[in-house]
């Protein structure tokens, strides 16, 4: 292995924080009643210390720059830090490095407390053995920060997206790699005689002499009675996990494929009220068979994190219990469709069936299944309750409250369960 200690910059190297930083820059200029630089100049703020940027690019005095920096941090710490995302491929690289025994660190000019907060928020902190950033009242050079993050007696390299990162590596006496997928330009790196360049995150594997690791796919499903907000919460969880750097595929049932979507139209159309319950169950299973073979299994084989808005448990509850076909019969109908592909975790959004139907009435017109009546929906709820008690893959989550409140619960509890099962 070429290096036993790898140090990363944070902004523009581990995470794409540009949206939050630029919003903070605009906020600071507005609060200062200061002319806002053009877009190209604003992007020059990405990377260097804020004091340097406010004086150099906005023409502020040191005193004015200090005040602008305070305004920036006021905004960034409350709002901007989460307007951020882990670069695609970074999480997989960190996993590969740790599994192959490499010590990892972060050296950033972002304040230490804020840096740790961001690393924790995006589930990166646990990968790092050291994090170095300025403490209150100090202004260390990048070389000093790299030395703080370095492991003693290790072959170290610094990876960053601005020339200041490579200059810092040179000061610390270690190799430097230019992360050209970030905010810097090749020209600025050439001026400081940079030797190694990564145009993409994937280029770092060869530069670091680290072998990629094929990740196991992860399968999550969302279940719950009608009106619990499954589709909304599945979408929000997918977005949040993508922010964390996971390769996420969001799909749904019935549907998820061209064939499945056509079957979905048949199943939910009011014009098909005469549909026999066995026909209904077989159509759900047919759509699922196509979905598993065409979408879910290939994605899992590629190492993706698959989130499905409903899966086979819905057929068991709705057709097996609600329609009265029988749970064992519906399991048998779906066995060839599922083909042994079951979720690792099933998130069940829990809400009183009556409350769920009230939500639906307030938001949209109900479909053919949603108007099946109180007895039907109570039977469905009872079937789900029985499955939750019998199968440990279920993760029941209270679906009462605002969308944001539920989303926070879903993310926190799903993240905890996935870590407990050592899936992430």
Order of alpha helices (4+ residues) and beta strands (2+ residues): beta-alpha-alpha-alpha-alpha-alpha-beta-alpha-beta-alpha-beta-alpha-beta-alpha-beta-alpha-beta-alpha-beta-alpha-alpha-alpha-beta-alpha-alpha-beta-alpha-alpha-beta-alpha
